[in-house]
Amino acid sequence: MGRKCCKLFERVIIPPTGELLYICAMSWLRNIFYALPPRWRFVARRLYYFPLDFVEGISGKRDALTPPRGLIYTGSGDFRAQGNKLLQYFISDAGLQPQHDVLDIGSGIGRIAVPLTTYLNESGSYEGFDVVETGVDWCKQHISSRFSNFNFEYISLENDLYRSQGTSAAVFTFPYTDASFDFVVLSSVFTHMLPEEVANYLKEIGRVLRPGGCCFATFFIWNEQSAQVDQLNPAFAFPYDHKHYRLMDERVTSANVAYAEDYLHSLIADANLQLHQTFYGYWSGREKAQCKDFQDILLLKK
Ligand SMILES: C[S@@+](CC[C@H](N)C(=O)[O-])C[C@H]1O[C@@H](n2cnc3c(N)ncnc32)[C@H](O)[C@@H]1O
């Protein structure tokens, strides 16, 4: 424990100069990004990537199931590689099978749907919904048009990171019948939702999952280890303490949200779901090589 702690502090307290500059630049850029109204955040991304998207578009380098970078509002990194990696976890850790009925909550711009098109068979099905219309439109146009068992819905719900208006996700009833899915995934979605919304979604997941079904959900889990790193790492900190949860930014409350571990466990139990497994991520200072992902992953069972 002592040696582990030292390693952690070495990495966070005295980063090499280059790393320190990178950390400062990242928090500065993030601040500017959050100061923009939601619509402008999308415009900024499109403008930033326009030259590269233009070149890739005319050279035919981008395949039909990869969106232009300027449209990928759901995070950085290699869109296709990350989707494929998640699919492997669904299969190896969460028991996903080709004939399963899958619900992808916060389906974004198809990062998870695209690899699933190569895995689900004709007996399987995919439903995705999201609050950002451009992402849903792209998925309908590029995925549903090719794979008839893949369906996407745009739902106008409030989320101050992604949009300026909408109805409350805390009282939203999923448009699906009880026990209609074997597998539910939320990748980097609860990390952008507030407690009443998370509580409602967990209950809805409990309703739409079949008995024995599994939910794969990512979080930022707040516990002793996260607290240590958070105080020292300005690049990824949750300084605003709301007791059961912490915010990265008070102006944009959904920017990034971390949940106290025991509180999260109580929400899961209230939704009649069972916590099956926890895989901690490296956002909280753990060794990257020993983690599956940046975010923490919970597998929940009905
Ligand atoms: C970081 S992105 C991740 C997208 C996708 N799951 C992926 O892994 O690529 C978060 C997504 O959650 C969506 N989202 C935010 N609040 C939501 C809500 N209340 N219900 C459904 N989706 C929501 C956002 O529009 C966005 O597409």
The ligand as a Gaussian input file, in Angstrom:
#p B3LYP/6-31G(d) Opt

LIG

0 1
 C      -19.765000      10.640000     -23.947000
 S      -21.129000      10.348000     -24.955000
 C      -21.060000       8.586000     -25.158000
 C      -21.830000       8.111000     -26.342000
 C      -21.818000       6.596000     -26.567000
 N      -22.408000       5.883000     -25.483000
 C      -20.416000       6.124000     -26.820000
 O      -19.874000       5.397000     -25.967000
 O      -19.849000       6.493000     -27.835000
 C      -22.516000      10.545000     -23.874000
 C      -23.845000      10.383000     -24.608000
 O      -24.917000      10.385000     -23.680000
 C      -26.004000      11.090000     -24.261000
 N      -26.908000      11.475000     -23.173000
 C      -26.754000      12.453000     -22.254000
 N      -27.806000      12.486000     -21.428000
 C      -28.638000      11.490000     -21.828000
 C      -29.905000      11.010000     -21.369000
 N      -30.523000      11.555000     -20.335000
 N      -30.453000       9.959000     -22.010000
 C      -29.825000       9.384000     -23.057000
 N      -28.650000       9.808000     -23.539000
 C      -28.077000      10.850000     -22.936000
 C      -25.307000      12.230000     -24.970000
 O      -26.105000      12.842000     -25.920000
 C      -24.118000      11.504000     -25.584000
 O      -24.427000      10.972000     -26.840000

